[in-house]
Amino acid sequence: MDSKRILVTGISHYWGGRLAQALEAFPEVEAVIGVDNEEPKVELERTEYVKVGAQHALLRRVVEAAGIDTVVDTRLVVDSATTSSSRAHENNVMGTMNILAACAGADSPVRKVVFKSSTHFYGCHQDDPAFFDETMRRPHPPGSGIERDIVEAEASLNEFAERNPDVAVSILRFANVLGPDVETSHIKLFSLPLVPMILGFDPRYQFVHEDDVVHALEHAVKHRVPGAYNVAGDGVLALSEVAGLLGKTYAPVLPPWGTGIAAAVVRRLGIEIPAEALQQMRYGRGVDNRRFKAAGFHYQHTSRETVVKLGEHLRLHPVVRGAQEPYRYEREVEEFLRWSPHVQNTRDKRAPALTREQLTELQRLLTGFADTAGVDLAEDIPDRAAEAERRAVAAEEAAREAADRAERVERAAERVEQAAEKRVSEEAERHASEEAERARPSPPEHYDDLAAEEVIALLASLEHEDLQMLREYERDHANRTRVLSAIESVLARRGSRV
């Protein structure tokens, strides 16, 4: 394994937490750093959590300070039902660009980037090929915001790979994920008493088990596999077959015209089907998974086995649900568990109290010493024994006080270290804020020397007038298509006419 120091983004989300837990089991991994705006939702032992979002300046400091050689980006939102389109675009496109900007540079220690993508990259249309392989492009423009985000995010990764040939960039495009713990729109759909279908359509599906998703990310971390790879279980199932394997009845109740009408019908059942899923329920999709197999990856589940295991979970989950207790991240508990061996060693160093048997033995030794020296201590022995006991008690108290002082010093040192880290974080945020402020004036100094991803990373912080000015300046000078497209995308989201 050539990856020793690994940074996992999206540690508070399901895939980031699962991957961090898996990487902790490898003894050759020296450090696992998890970053996110929110705290982890799974129990971690060796992973260090840093509360950092997608700010490229702060991420770069983390990457350089920790000597990160591998970055795994698990944040991609592939289900538009989970968030708004603007937040999804900010996370998927702008966030990806910021992370890549933090990994770029001649002095960057990063030598591998793994990106968790989706087969939504290919879309779903009537004239699609039977199976998409990694060399194929979309036959049609993106039809939904999520698909458009995925295409733009992968374009940024390809551009990063061209600019940094020494960095292995792996893009894993996962099919529909099923499993007992993950939550997706398709799992909610399959949990209904009846599986709804669009009248006149029985699309083909491929699935990947959630454990295979984690193992695929592990494989990309352990091995150097640059390029794009489809990750989907063997076999293709029709939606009616999926319903049969789940032990459910399928009902072609959705009208074949107007996806909005179809979504409104299902929404009455408490299930919101995103636009990309509705398109798949109409035409389906198949992908070729042989390239990742050739890279040494072995699937544990086929598409059929993945559906069968989901059916078993759906039948058993109502029975065992009451015995489950969600994990809660508590920083104090995590810190105590991390340092508990040291606390135990400190306790061992404390002097224990003398027992009655030990005091009796001490008195016997004093008496033997008096007989050997020819000194009559018969009358003084009780006093000497009492004095010895007092001295032992005093020594015990002194040892305890010394241990307490050591603990207080250690706690004070920890507080000083935390304060120093806080000051460093505040200084970094202030520095990032100053950089953003300096970027506001009309075109910044040395603007033409900035790379495209560095310019795009600044767009979200610019005002409306600054964006328009920057667009005109870019058109008159560098005229970079990527930058102009990003500027117009930001203006469009803010209601500007482009």
C-alpha positions, 0 to 999 in steps of 0.5 A: 500500500503506497498510501500512508497519510490519507485525508477523507472529505465528508467525514460526517456523511455515511461514506466518509465515516465508513471509509475512515473506519475501514482504513483504520484497520490497515496497520500500514496507514500512518494517519487518517484525517477526516474533514467536514463542517459537521462532526462524525456520526460513526465511532472512530478510533485512529481518525483525527477529525478537523472541522474544516469545510471546502475552503481551499486555503484551510484545506491546503494548510491541513494537507501540508501540515499533515503531509497528506499523500492521498485524498479521498473525496466522498462528498458528491451529492447524487440524490437531488431529493436530499438537498436544494439544487443550489446547495448541491451545485455548491457542494458538487462543483465549487467544493470539488474545485476547492479541494483540487486547488488545495491539492495542486502545486509543485510543493504539494505532498498529494500523489493520489486523488480518489473521487466517488462519482456516479453512473448518473454521469451517463444519463438515461435516454431511449437511444442509449447503448446496452452498456456504457463503458468508461470511454463513452461520453453522454449521447445527450446533454444533462437533463437534471441539475445533479447530472450537470453537476457530476459532468462539471465535477469530473471535467474539473478532475480531468483538467487537474489530472492533465495539469498534474501528471504525477498525481494518480486521479481515480474516478469511481462511477457507482451504480445504484447503491443498496444496503441495510444502512445506507439511505437512497430514494430507490430504497425508499421506493422499494420499501413501499408495499407496492413498487410503482412503475411507469405505465408501459416501461420495465427498465433495466437496473444494476445495483452495487452493495454498500460493502462493495462501495467501501471496498472499491474505495479501499482498492483505489486507495491501496493501489494506483489506478488512475482513470475512470471506472464503472462500479456495478455488480454483475448482472442486469435486472428488470424493475419487475424482477426487482419487485419479485425478488423483494417479495412485493407487487409491482404496480404500473400506476405512474403515467408515461407522460410528464415527469412532474405528474408522475412525481406528484402521484408518488409524493402523495405516498410520502416518497419524493422521486428525484428527476434523475431517478424518474428518468431511470424508471423510464429507460433504465441504464447498464454499465460495463464493469470489466475495467475495474475487475481488470484492475484487480477488484473483486465484487462480493455481491452481484446485482441480484444478490444485492437486491435479495439482501435488501429484501431480507433487511426490509423483512427483519428491520421492523423486528430489530429496529427497537434494539438499535441505538444511534452513535453520538459523537462526544469529543470529551469521551473520544479524547478520554478513550484516546488518552486512557492508557496514559491515565492508567500509567499515571495511576500506576505511578502513585504510591499505594497506602501501606497495609497492616501486614506491611506495617507489622513487617516494618516493625519486625525489621526495626526490632531485628535492626535494634537487636543487631546494633545492641540498642534497646528500643523496646520502649521506642518501637511503638513510637518509631513504628508510628513515626514510620507509619506517619512518614509512609502516609506523608510519602503517599500523600506527597506522591499523590500530590506530585501525580496531581500536579503532573495531571494539572500540568498536562491538562494545562498543556492541553489547554494551551495547545488547544488555544494555540490551535484555535489561534492558528485556525482563527489566523487561517480564517482571517488570512482566508478572509483577507485573501477574499477581500483582496480578490474583490477589487477589479481584476486582482493583481497578477490575475492573468497568472491564476489557474482556472480552478483558482479563479473559479474557487473565488467566484462564490465570494464575489458580488454581482457587480464584481462578477460582471466586471470579471466576466468582461475582463476575462472575455477581453483577455484570457477568454478561458471557456471554463472560467466564463462558464463558471461565472455565467453559472454563478450569475444565473443562480443569483437571478442575473441575466447572462 
